[in-house]
Amino acid sequence: MSESEKKSRATPSKNAVPAKGTKRAIAAQDQAKKAKPAPARTGKKTSPRWWAPTMVALMLIGLVIVVLAYIFGGTLPVPTWGNGNLFLGIGTMLVGFLMTLGWH
């Protein structure tokens, strides 16, 4: 074994993991304890104030349209649409329900 090989084995490099209990290992553990993770985003995601009332209103308006279409045989709220009023009511309710996905 040459002398350079003996020296490289005797003194570990700075990138090597230090042995447990050594000053360098203890210092590395202390430094790891002191390191803090990046702060989480504190800004809460909130919906605009009009979001929830609009969502509920669309669901209720859709329900009223469907009930009117059933009671009056498709002549209300739009007389020429017939049973298309059901699509209008269900579509309005669907938009209201889809708005719940974006509500925070």
N, C-alpha and C positions, 0 to 999 in steps of 0.2 A: 504494500500500500504506500502510495506516495504521500508526502507531507501535506499537499494541497487537499487530498481526500480526507486526511485525518482532521484538518482544520475545519473543513466543511461539515463533517459529522459532529465535531465537538461544539461548534457554535451554530445554533439554528438561525435561519434567516428571519427577518422581521415579519415576513408574511406567514410564517409557520404558526400553528396554534400553540400557545404557551402551555406548559404543563400546569396542572391544577395546583393551586397553593402558592405559585410563584408570585413575586411582586407584580410582574407584568400581567399575569392572569387576573389578579385581584384588581388591578387598576382598570383593566378592560371591562371587568364585571361592573365596577363602580360607574364607569363611563356609560355602559349600556343601561344601567338603572336610571341615570340622570337624563338620558336622552328621552325626549317626549315625542309621541307620535304627532303627526300633523293634525291640527284641530279639524274636527268635522265641520261641515257647513252648518252654520247656525241659522241661516235664513230659512224660515219655514215657508213652505209652498202653500199659499192660500188662494182660494178662488175669489174672484171679485164678489162684492156684496150682492150683485144682482143675479148671480149664477143660480143659487138655490131657489129663490122665488120663481125664476123663469122656468127652471126644471120642473118644479111642482105644478106650476100653472099649465105648462104644455101637457103634462100627464092628465091633469083634470079636464082641460079643454078637449083633449082627445077622447076621454071617457064620455063626456057630455055629447060629443058628436056621434059616437058609436051608439049611445042610448037613444038619441033622437032618431038616428037612422033606423034602428030596430022598431021603435014605437010607431013612427009615422011611415013605415014601409019604404024608406028611401027617398021620400019627398022632402025631407028637411035634412040638413041645412041648405043644400044646393038642390033645388027641385029637378033639374035636368040631368043630374048625375046618377040618379037611381041608387043602385047598390054601390056605386063608386064612393058614396059618402062613407062607407065602412073603411075603404082604403085611406080616405082622408083622416078619419079618426084614429085608425091604427097607426098610420104614419106619424101623426102628431104625437101620439103616446110613445112611439118608438124613439123619436127625437128626444123626448123628455127622458126616457130611460137611458139612452146613450149619453146624455149629459151627465148622468150619475158617474160615469167612468172618469170624467175630468174634474170631479168635485173633490176638493181637499179641505 
